[in-house]
């Protein structure tokens, strides 16, 4: 004789399913049906482009200032046309910082104003990129 036991309280099996979605925005190939609908991915690429352009401009200025610092440190001939052009191009960037510290006299000239200008431009570049991203990013709740 066989007896079968039945459980009065069956155990439920619960499965947890997680779903990850990766959303990729693509440019619209056809015009939307309603004219007042704004659909597209122009926002993310324009932010990327704007931040890259700002970064490129500030990087070029910082490299020019680094070259100025290096040439002054090594005592390059300021009458040579290329060096004179570099000094003239970077003079407006360095002028606000001249006179903060006395310039040391001697063959190796430390251009402290150029170093301060590099640091200032770096911070301004970071600020501009952060502002562009903050203004153009959608608000998240």
Secondary structure, DSSP 8 states (H G I E B T S, - for coil): -------SS-------------------SS--SSTT---SSHHHHHHHHHHHHHHHHHHHHHHHHHHHHHHHHHT--TTSHHHHHHHHHHHHHHGGGTTSS----SSS---HHHHHHHHHHHHHHHHHHHHHHHHHS----
